[in-house]
Amino acid sequence: MSRTILRGRDWITTQEWSREELETALSLAYDLKLKFAAGIPHEYLKGKTNFLLFYNPSLRTRNSFEAGMTQLGGHAHFLSPSTMYTPGTADHEEPDKLIKETKEDLSDTARVLSRYGHTISIRIFQDASAWVHGRGNAIVREYAKWADIPVINMECDLYHPCQGLADLMTIKEKLGTLEGKKVAITWAYSDKDRTIGVMHSAALLCTRFGMDVTVAHPKGYEFDDHVTKWCRENAQQFGGSYEVIDDMDEAFRDADVVIPKSWVSNDYVPPKNKKIDLQGARAMASKYKNWKCTEEKLQLCKNSGIYMHCAPIDRGNEVTDEVVDGPRSVVFDEAENRLHAQKAIMTLVMGGRP
């Protein structure tokens, strides 16, 4: 397909891109990875600027975006949101309602940056969005509404499409194909407070590419209803399957890929709960400390099965060191592929050319 079709497009959730468009992004990501390995210059975005708004800090996301823009010949401009627009307080019953902006109105920020550069990339969830589930995504979409340039979601409380594309890229590299592979996306215990966006995006992409997806979690850790609906529709359209169970061992059985990771139950945060109760969320999670990825559980997978995690990893809680540092772990390949997947997205939405 012509790359010009994707120029100017937002990258907020992969569900808003067609299967063909996603395949174009994957193909370009592999090409950029080869060029990087061979030392072949690929300054497709020379003279272009990507504004990076990090409401939440990051090791992999910030460094992969900044390095990626440099390799593409452009400039990544890191912005401290505290000096410009900050979300202010939240309406716990209406997460899409953005109120009490501080410093400068979001709509003004988006329009000003649109006059200065070529893309706005945003990372916002947890405390930065007042722990109101869905509010981080609403803020990303509000930027997209007012901006005249593409908006890239570097992770919100609902989705992490950059991680999702890197995961898909890694699975195909390691297993050779995507269709028909069994993927176990499971909750895992942690005493840290994390959002669900990574897992939403993993399930949405795997079901778009004909994979058999099993989501496993204890009661109270359900995916958002609209994400479950999309996953089922994806599976029906693209020939895979989608099921939800409450047994981690059963999800691992005969799996080609396992992705165990913690996320906070929405029962303890707004808008489902009237107030933020992270202490209660941790107490609930502590009941399921046996939901841990161990070498014994990994033996339930196929012999070629791989372990994946977006990182940071809660070693000792979510997973044992033996698994993370073992031969089936591909977590550092995943981290590497974030660079190449994001370079592909930036090139496509900014209209880069060889």
C-alpha positions in Angstrom: 0.0 0.0 0.0 1.1 3.6 -0.5 2.7 5.2 2.6 1.0 8.5 1.8 -2.3 6.9 3.1 -0.8 6.9 6.6 0.8 10.4 6.5 -0.9 12.5 9.1 -2.6 9.6 10.9 -2.8 9.4 14.7 -1.4 6.3 16.4 -3.6 6.0 19.5 -4.8 2.4 19.4 -4.0 -0.3 16.8 -7.7 -1.0 16.4 -8.0 2.2 14.4 -5.5 1.0 11.8 -6.4 -1.7 9.2 -4.7 -5.1 9.1 -3.0 -4.0 5.8 -1.8 -0.7 7.5 -0.4 -2.7 10.4 1.4 -5.1 8.1 3.0 -2.0 6.3 4.2 -0.8 9.7 5.7 -4.2 10.5 7.4 -4.5 7.2 9.0 -1.1 7.6 10.1 -1.9 11.1 12.0 -5.0 9.9 13.6 -3.0 7.1 14.7 -0.3 9.6 16.1 -2.9 11.9 18.2 -4.4 9.1 19.5 -0.9 8.1 20.4 -0.1 11.7 22.3 -3.4 12.1 24.1 -2.9 8.9 25.0 0.7 9.6 23.0 1.9 6.6 21.9 5.6 7.0 18.1 6.1 6.9 17.5 9.7 7.6 13.9 9.6 6.5 12.7 12.4 8.8 15.5 14.8 8.3 14.6 18.3 9.6 11.4 17.0 11.4 10.6 17.4 15.1 8.7 15.1 17.5 7.5 16.7 20.7 7.6 14.2 23.6 5.2 14.9 26.5 6.1 12.5 29.3 3.5 12.9 32.1 5.0 9.6 33.3 8.7 8.8 33.3 10.2 5.9 31.3 13.4 4.2 30.5 12.6 2.3 27.3 10.0 4.7 25.8 11.9 7.9 26.2 15.2 6.5 25.0 13.8 4.5 22.1 11.9 7.5 20.8 14.8 9.9 21.2 17.3 7.5 19.7 14.9 6.7 16.9 14.3 10.3 15.9 18.1 10.9 15.9 18.7 7.8 13.6 15.9 9.0 11.3 17.6 12.4 11.0 15.1 14.3 13.0 14.9 15.8 16.5 13.0 14.5 19.6 12.1 17.5 21.8 11.5 16.5 25.4 8.9 18.6 27.1 8.2 18.8 30.8 4.4 19.0 31.2 4.7 20.8 34.5 5.9 23.9 32.7 2.9 23.9 30.3 -0.4 22.0 30.3 -1.2 19.7 33.2 -4.4 17.8 33.5 -5.5 19.4 36.8 -8.2 17.7 38.9 -10.5 15.0 37.5 -14.2 14.3 37.5 -14.2 10.7 38.9 -17.6 9.9 37.4 -16.8 11.3 33.9 -13.3 10.4 32.9 -13.7 12.0 29.4 -14.5 15.3 31.0 -11.3 17.4 31.2 -11.6 20.1 33.8 -9.5 22.7 35.7 -6.5 22.9 33.3 -3.5 24.6 34.8 -0.6 26.6 33.3 -2.1 26.6 29.8 -5.2 25.1 28.2 -4.6 21.8 26.4 -6.2 23.1 23.2 -3.8 26.0 23.1 -0.8 23.7 23.7 -1.8 21.3 20.9 -2.3 24.1 18.4 0.9 25.9 19.3 3.0 22.8 19.0 1.3 22.0 15.6 2.9 25.2 14.3 6.4 24.2 15.5 6.8 20.6 14.5 5.5 17.5 13.0 4.3 15.1 15.7 3.1 15.2 19.3 3.8 12.0 21.4 2.2 11.6 24.8 2.6 9.2 27.7 0.0 9.6 30.5 -1.6 7.2 33.1 -1.7 6.4 36.8 -1.1 9.5 39.0 -0.8 11.7 36.0 -4.4 11.0 35.0 -5.5 11.0 38.7 -6.1 7.2 38.5 -9.4 7.8 36.7 -9.6 4.8 34.4 -9.9 6.1 30.8 -8.9 9.6 31.5 -5.4 9.2 30.2 -6.7 8.1 26.9 -9.3 10.9 26.9 -6.4 13.4 27.3 -4.5 11.9 24.4 -7.6 12.1 22.2 -8.1 15.7 23.3 -4.7 16.6 22.0 -5.5 14.8 18.7 -8.7 16.8 18.4 -6.9 20.1 18.5 -3.6 19.3 16.9 -3.0 19.7 13.2 -0.2 17.1 13.3 -0.2 13.4 14.2 -0.5 12.3 17.8 1.3 9.2 19.0 0.2 7.4 22.1 3.4 6.4 24.0 1.1 4.6 26.6 -2.1 5.7 28.3 -4.3 3.9 30.8 -6.1 2.0 28.1 -3.5 1.2 25.4 0.2 0.9 24.7 0.2 0.4 20.9 3.9 1.0 20.5 4.6 -2.0 22.8 2.0 -4.0 21.1 3.6 -3.6 17.7 7.1 -4.4 19.1 5.6 -7.5 20.7 4.1 -8.7 17.4 7.4 -8.0 15.7 9.2 -10.1 18.3 6.8 -13.1 18.1 7.1 -13.3 14.4 10.9 -13.1 14.6 11.1 -15.9 17.1 8.3 -18.2 15.8 8.4 -17.5 12.1 4.7 -16.9 11.8 1.8 -15.5 13.7 -1.3 -17.3 12.4 -2.4 -20.2 14.6 0.0 -19.6 17.4 -1.4 -19.8 21.0 -0.8 -16.8 23.1 -1.4 -16.7 26.9 -2.0 -13.2 28.2 -2.3 -13.5 32.0 -2.5 -11.5 35.1 0.5 -11.9 37.5 0.9 -10.8 41.1 2.8 -7.7 42.0 2.7 -5.3 44.9 3.2 -2.4 42.5 0.4 -0.4 41.0 0.2 -0.8 37.2 -2.4 -0.1 34.5 -3.8 -2.5 31.9 -2.9 -0.8 28.6 -0.1 -3.1 27.7 -2.3 -6.2 27.9 -5.2 -4.6 26.1 -2.9 -3.8 23.2 -1.3 -7.3 23.1 -4.7 -9.0 22.9 -6.0 -6.6 20.3 -3.1 -7.1 18.0 -2.7 -10.8 18.4 -6.4 -11.3 17.5 -5.9 -9.2 14.5 -3.3 -11.6 13.1 -5.1 -14.9 13.4 -3.6 -16.0 16.8 -5.4 -18.1 19.4 -5.5 -15.9 22.4 -6.3 -17.0 26.0 -6.7 -14.3 28.6 -6.4 -15.5 32.2 -7.0 -13.6 35.4 -8.7 -13.9 38.8 -12.2 -12.5 39.2 -12.1 -8.7 39.4 -9.3 -8.2 36.8 -11.5 -8.2 33.7 -10.5 -6.4 30.5 -12.6 -3.4 29.6 -15.9 -4.5 27.9 -15.1 -2.7 24.6 -11.7 -4.3 24.4 -13.2 -7.8 24.9 -15.8 -7.0 22.2 -13.1 -5.9 19.8 -11.0 -9.0 20.5 -13.9 -11.4 19.8 -14.7 -9.5 16.6 -11.0 -9.6 15.5 -10.8 -13.4 16.2 -14.0 -14.0 14.1 -12.8 -11.9 11.2 -9.2 -13.1 11.1 -9.5 -16.7 11.9 -8.1 -17.0 15.4 -9.8 -17.5 18.7 -10.3 -15.6 22.0 -11.2 -17.0 25.4 -11.2 -15.8 28.9 -10.5 -18.2 31.8 -9.5 -18.0 35.5 -6.6 -20.6 35.5 -3.0 -19.5 34.8 -1.8 -23.0 34.4 -4.4 -23.9 31.9 -3.6 -20.7 29.9 0.1 -21.7 29.8 -0.7 -25.3 28.6 0.6 -25.8 25.1 1.2 -22.0 24.6 3.6 -20.7 22.1 3.9 -17.3 23.8 3.2 -16.4 27.5 2.8 -12.7 28.6 2.2 -12.6 32.4 1.9 -9.1 33.9 0.2 -7.4 36.7 -2.5 -4.7 36.5 -4.7 -3.0 39.1 -8.3 -4.1 39.4 -10.7 -1.3 38.2 -12.9 -2.1 41.2 -10.6 0.1 43.3 -10.3 3.2 41.0 -12.7 5.7 39.5 -15.1 5.8 37.8 -16.1 2.3 38.9 -15.1 3.1 42.5 -16.0 6.6 43.9 -12.5 7.1 45.2 -8.9 5.8 44.6 -8.2 2.8 46.9 -4.8 1.5 45.9 -4.3 0.0 49.4 -7.4 -2.1 48.9 -6.2 -3.0 45.4 -2.9 -4.3 46.8 -4.7 -6.2 49.5 -6.9 -7.9 46.8 -3.8 -8.7 44.7 -2.0 -10.3 47.7 -4.6 -13.1 47.7 -3.2 -14.3 44.4 0.6 -14.5 45.0 0.5 -17.9 43.3 -0.1 -16.2 40.0 3.6 -16.1 39.2 5.4 -17.2 36.1 7.8 -20.0 37.2 10.0 -22.5 35.4 7.5 -25.2 36.4 4.6 -23.3 34.8 6.8 -22.6 31.7 7.2 -26.4 31.3 3.5 -26.5 30.5 4.1 -24.5 27.3 5.4 -25.9 24.0 9.1 -26.7 23.9 9.5 -23.7 21.6 7.4 -21.4 23.8 8.7 -18.0 24.8 8.3 -15.7 27.8 7.6 -12.0 27.1 7.2 -8.9 29.3 7.2 -5.2 28.4 9.3 -4.3 31.5 9.9 -3.0 34.1 9.6 -6.5 35.5 8.7 -7.1 39.1 11.2 -9.9 39.6 10.3 -12.3 42.4 6.6 -11.4 42.3 5.4 -11.5 38.6 8.1 -13.9 37.6 11.2 -15.7 38.9 14.8 -14.7 37.9 15.2 -18.2 36.5 12.6 -17.4 33.8 13.6 -13.8 33.0 17.2 -14.8 32.6 16.6 -18.1 31.0 16.7 -19.3 27.4 13.0 -18.8 26.7 13.0 -15.2 27.7 12.9 -12.6 24.9 12.3 -9.5 27.0 15.4 -7.8 25.8 14.6 -8.5 22.2 11.2 -6.9 22.9 12.9 -3.9 24.3 15.2 -3.6 21.3 12.2 -3.9 18.9 10.5 -0.9 20.5 13.1 1.2 18.8 12.4 -0.2 15.3 8.6 -0.4 15.6 8.4 3.2 16.8 10.7 4.4 14.0 8.4 2.8 11.5 5.3 4.5 13.1 7.1 7.9 13.1 8.2 7.5 9.5 4.7 6.6 8.3 2.7 9.2 10.1 5.2 12.0 9.4 5.5 11.0 5.7 9.2 10.2 5.8 10.9 9.1 2.5 14.2 7.3 1.8 
